[in-house]
Amino acid sequence: MAKLILLSLLAIFCFALTSHAATYVVGDTSGWDISTDIDSWATNKTFNVGDVLLFQYSSSHSVSEVNKESFETCNTTNSLTTFSNGNTTVTLSNAGKRYFVCGNKLHCLGGMKLQVNVLEDEKKSVTVGAPEAQPQPQATIPKPSSKTNNPSSTASDGFINGGIGSLIIAFLFMVSTMFGLFQI
């Protein structure tokens, strides 16, 4: 019985240490588009280390991460990274300001740019290495179908990754151990 209690506490502890990163779809259902009010979308959102930005866009756009000066002037000549696959994920792996612009300068000048202030997540007790930005399969995440922007009907508060996976692993471990206790 003491082993069962210990295993239950271990399962709860594993669940508590799980990373709670949020994934934000930039622009919600409108996506990364010139018609989307990116500034309004980013207002009132808190971005933490480990969170992920998901940019969904058409072939007439791209995403470039730039420094502050390039952000202000919409210059992509010296971009840090550039993506043009239509489905781009960027993991916010460090605290500080990050700057993203559309590679089309006219679109950027029209407001298609995003500045995020990434905060250190004080709730995390374990630091986990974040994966590099990888394109997402288009079959699993649909591209925006409309250029309309209706932020009042949808909200991207982020969704939580992790947690349930650790809970399932802990449960399976606990069940397998329980069966091990009853074997002769």
C-alpha angles and dihedrals in degrees: 000000000000090000090053092052090047091050091049091052090048090053092051091047091051090051092049092054094052118122113252102200118163126220115217121199101214109235093006111237092349091060128195097335139135090245092057119095095227094178092056091045092055094046114109093010120124115209119201134189107278095031118125130224115210114200115195116186147148127256091266090068139056137182121239124182109215141169123264096266092050089047092055093048097035091237115158097175093104099030118163092220134353128202128187105165097106095241113061128170121196120188113213095224100164136043117249140065120320125192128205129181138175111257089231102086094208090054091048092049087050090060104273095137135100133209118190129184107213114208128203106254103236092189093066113095095180125052112219125191110249121226121245119257110283130181113254120229107260092222093066100043116039120219118240110278097199138045092215118113116214107162093166093065097046133035130192102207088154128253126247122253120198126015098092092055092055091045091054092047091048091048093050090048091050093048093048090049091049091054088048089056092054097049118104 
